[in-house]
Amino acid sequence: MFAAIARWWRGFQVSHPELSKFAMFFILSNGVTVLQLSLMPVFRWGFETYTDLMNVGFQALPVGSDVDGSQYYMFDYAVGALPAGGGGLAYFLSVQITLLIAQVLNFFAQRNITFKSNTSAWVAAGWYTLAYIVITFIAAAAQGFYKAPIYDLLMNAWGWGPTGELVADVVTMIINAAISFWVFYPIFKLIFRQKPEETADAPAEDTELQAH
């Protein structure tokens, strides 16, 4: 069965090279997303249980005003538990460590499996890091609009309490992963290229030497 699937996939790659790359990118990205969904609540639990980082605020890069007139921060992790607070430094570190682990794994998986790139890994890693930083800022800015309402809806409005908090963790990570998914694919196509294999010409035979 697996051999038949492998044969079909090899044929599909030949007949549909771009579609097969996108399909593999989709599969691997979803695998990384599942990893993120698993790690995020674990890191939050660890930081909130064994440290006081939830009571250390992290609000950086003010970029204007919110709809209620208050200061809007690109990275907005106010002191205190969600939804009243922003989760503090505990939430910020949980999100960023989870994303970092996932994206490091994603880099190697996409480079070696999806795009089979043979260009410089260091150059690709440099561009990937730059893209990762830019996407982190974009995702952080977007999170300011949906994070608190999602936690408030699930924990308070729907009365799910701790279960709602866990579900909200999952929803916010899915949104983060979706942003990364649609932005990273065109970037990967640029940085994970394949150079044609160089074939060295066979040296011409020296017939005069052979004659001697």
C-alpha positions in Angstrom: 0.0 0.0 0.0 2.7 2.5 1.0 4.8 1.5 -2.1 1.7 2.3 -4.3 1.2 5.6 -2.6 4.9 6.5 -3.0 4.7 5.6 -6.8 1.6 7.7 -7.2 3.2 10.6 -5.4 6.4 10.5 -7.6 4.2 10.5 -10.7 2.2 13.4 -9.3 5.3 15.4 -8.6 6.5 14.9 -12.2 3.1 15.8 -13.8 2.2 18.6 -11.3 5.5 20.0 -9.8 4.1 23.3 -8.4 0.9 21.7 -7.1 2.8 18.9 -5.4 5.1 21.4 -3.7 2.1 23.4 -2.4 0.5 20.2 -1.2 3.7 19.1 0.7 4.0 22.6 2.1 0.4 22.4 3.3 1.0 19.0 5.0 4.2 20.0 6.7 2.8 23.4 7.8 -0.2 21.7 9.4 2.1 19.3 11.2 4.0 22.3 12.6 0.7 23.9 13.6 -0.2 20.8 15.5 3.1 21.0 17.3 2.4 24.7 18.1 -1.0 23.8 19.5 0.5 21.2 21.7 3.4 23.3 23.0 1.7 26.7 23.6 -0.5 25.6 26.6 2.4 23.6 28.1 4.7 26.6 28.1 1.9 28.9 29.5 1.2 26.4 32.3 4.9 26.2 33.1 5.5 29.9 33.2 2.3 30.7 35.1 2.8 27.9 37.6 6.5 28.1 38.3 7.3 31.8 37.7 5.8 35.2 38.4 6.1 36.3 34.8 2.4 36.7 34.4 2.7 39.7 36.7 5.5 41.3 34.6 4.0 43.3 31.8 5.4 43.5 28.3 4.0 46.3 26.3 6.3 47.5 23.5 6.1 49.6 20.3 3.2 52.0 20.7 1.6 52.5 17.3 -1.4 54.9 17.8 -4.6 54.6 19.7 -7.1 51.7 20.2 -10.8 52.1 19.4 -11.5 53.2 23.0 -8.7 55.9 22.8 -6.2 53.9 24.9 -2.6 53.4 23.7 -2.3 50.6 21.2 0.9 48.5 21.4 2.2 46.2 18.7 3.3 43.8 21.5 0.6 44.1 24.1 1.0 41.7 27.1 -0.3 43.7 30.1 0.1 42.4 33.6 -2.5 39.9 34.8 -4.4 36.8 33.7 -6.5 36.9 30.6 -9.0 38.2 29.6 -8.8 41.1 32.1 -5.0 41.3 31.7 -2.8 40.4 28.8 -1.0 37.4 30.2 2.2 39.4 30.9 5.6 38.2 30.0 4.5 34.6 30.6 2.1 34.7 27.6 4.6 36.6 25.4 7.4 34.0 26.0 5.0 31.1 25.5 4.0 32.4 22.1 7.4 33.4 20.9 9.2 30.2 22.2 6.5 28.1 20.6 6.8 29.9 17.3 10.6 29.8 17.3 10.7 26.0 17.8 8.1 25.5 15.1 9.7 27.7 12.6 13.2 26.2 13.0 11.7 22.8 12.4 9.7 24.2 9.5 12.8 25.7 7.9 14.6 22.4 7.6 11.5 20.4 6.6 10.4 22.8 3.9 14.0 23.3 2.5 14.8 19.6 2.4 11.5 17.9 1.7 9.2 20.4 0.0 11.5 22.4 -2.2 14.6 20.2 -2.1 16.8 23.3 -2.3 20.5 22.9 -3.0 21.4 26.6 -2.6 23.3 27.9 0.4 21.6 27.0 3.7 23.2 30.0 5.4 21.9 32.5 2.9 18.4 30.9 3.0 18.6 31.0 6.8 19.4 34.7 6.8 16.5 35.5 4.6 14.2 33.2 6.5 15.2 34.9 9.8 14.4 38.3 8.3 11.0 37.0 7.1 10.3 35.4 10.5 11.0 38.7 12.3 8.7 40.7 9.9 5.9 38.1 10.2 6.3 38.1 14.0 5.6 41.9 14.0 2.7 41.6 11.7 1.1 38.7 13.7 1.7 40.6 17.0 0.0 43.7 15.6 -3.0 41.7 14.4 -3.2 39.8 17.7 -4.0 43.0 19.5 -7.4 43.1 17.8 -8.5 39.5 18.4 -6.7 38.1 21.4 -8.7 39.7 24.3 -12.1 39.4 22.6 -11.6 35.7 21.9 -10.6 34.9 25.5 -13.4 37.1 26.9 -16.0 35.4 24.7 -14.9 31.8 25.5 -14.1 32.3 29.2 -16.7 34.8 30.3 -19.5 35.3 27.7 -19.8 31.5 27.1 -18.9 30.6 30.6 -16.3 28.0 29.7 -13.7 29.1 32.3 -10.4 27.2 32.1 -11.7 25.1 29.2 -12.4 28.3 27.3 -8.9 29.6 28.0 -7.4 26.4 26.5 -9.7 26.7 23.5 -8.7 30.3 23.1 -5.0 29.3 23.2 -5.7 26.9 20.3 -7.7 29.5 18.3 -5.0 32.2 18.7 -2.3 29.8 17.6 -4.3 28.7 14.6 -4.7 32.4 13.5 -1.0 32.9 14.0 -0.2 29.8 11.9 -2.6 30.9 9.2 -0.9 34.3 8.8 2.5 32.5 8.6 1.2 29.9 6.1 0.0 32.4 3.5 3.0 34.8 3.9 5.7 32.2 4.0 4.9 30.2 0.8 5.9 32.8 -1.7 9.0 33.6 0.4 10.0 30.0 0.4 9.7 29.8 -3.3 12.3 32.6 -3.5 14.8 31.5 -0.9 14.5 27.7 -1.4 15.6 27.5 -5.0 17.2 24.7 -6.9 20.3 25.3 -9.0 20.8 23.1 -12.0 23.4 20.4 -11.3 26.6 21.2 -13.0 28.1 18.5 -15.1 31.8 18.7 -15.7 32.9 18.0 -19.3 35.2 15.0 -19.6 38.7 16.1 -20.4 39.8 15.6 -24.0 42.1 12.7 -24.5 45.7 13.5 -25.4 46.1 11.2 -28.3 49.7 12.0 -28.8 50.6 10.9 -25.2 48.5 7.7 -25.7 50.5 7.0 -28.9 53.7 7.1 -26.9 
